[in-house]
C-alpha cells in the first residue's frame, strides 16, 4: 500500500495553484492520474519521485517512510525504487540499446536480467542498434526496459505513448501491462486518452486545480453511470449532421469511424471533439466472419 | 433517449443472462440483460432503476388489445406530431411520462396517427437498457 498526502503551493501556467491531495494505491495496482494541464499531475509525480519537495506531506510505501515533512524525513530519488518513462525517450544516442540498458543498471541487476527484459519487450534483434536507427515505438520499448533495469517497485509513466500513432500505442499498452504484471509493479500513469485509461488502469484519480475531484473504477468515473448495454465504446465526435428529427453523429473509435443516430434534444447538446460513450445492447449488432 | 424511473420487482437469472421485471406508475416493464447480481450489484428486487430506450425503438399501435409478443406496453395519447419527408417524431403522454417515438412518415399516414389519438407505445424486451 502506498499512502500519499501532499500539499504544496505551485506556480502553474494558469496562475497560482494550491495542491492538496490524499490518496492510497494498493500494491500491484495500475492507477491513472487524469486532468487538464495545470491540474497538478506532473507535480504529484515529481513529489513521489523525490524530484520536488512538498510544503507539507507524507509518503508511506508499505512499512517504509519515504517522506514525512514533520519528522524531516525525505529520501533522495535514487533510494525510492522508481522507474520512469516519459514522452521523450531520453536515450543516450552514442550507445547501443544494450549499452543503454547496461549503463542504467547499477548494482541491482545482471546481464541475465537485462536479457530477460530484452526478450519481454521484443528488442532481441535490435539490441546492437543505436537509438537514431529506431522508430518511436521501438525507442519507447527501450525506455520501458531501461526503467525496469534497476528493478523498481513503482513504475511511473508520464504520457509515455502520446507521441506515438494509434497502432504502435496499442502494442505498447500491451507491453506495459505485461511488465506491470510480470514484475509485480505498482504503476502510476498520466494519460489523457480515455480509451487507454479504461483499457489499462484499475483505478482513476481525476484532478482539477490541485484537488481530486473524482476517483474510482475508470469506466464508472468517466461515463458517470453504469449502463447495462454491453456494446460500448468511447470515442470522439467528428461530425454532426441534422436530418429530419434526428442527428447523424460520426464518431472516431480507435481508428474506426462509425455513425450513430441521436435524438434532437441529445444532438443539440453535443459538439465536435466531444468525448462520448456509445452504448447499445449486445442483442442488436450482427456478427459476420471475415475470411 | 427515453428514460423512465422504475423499481425492480424480480430478477430471474440463467447463466450470464437475467430477465429483469420492473414496475413504474403501475405499468410493468421487462428487460433482458447480460448481467447478473454478481456483475451488476443494483439488480436486486426493490432497487430503483432507470429504464432506457431509444426513440427509434418505440413501436406505436392502434388499440390496446392486440395480441403481440412485446412485453413493454405504455398506453397514452398523442400530444405532438412532427413530420418530415422520411421520418416523423411523435410524443405520447403516458402514465410513466412523455415517451418520444421516431417512426417513418409512411407509418404515421397508414395508421392515421394524429394529435389527441389514443394509442399504445411498445418496446421489445431486448431493446431496454438499465442503469442505476
Interface residues (C-beta under 8 A of the other chain):
Chain A: X225 X226 X227 X228 X229 X230 X244 X245 X246 X261 X263 X264 X266 X279 X281 X282 X283 X284
Chain B: X1 X31 X32 X33 X34 X35 X40 X42 X52 X54 X55 X56 X82 X84 X85 X86 X87 X88 X89 X100 X102 X126 X127 X128 X129 X130 X131 X132
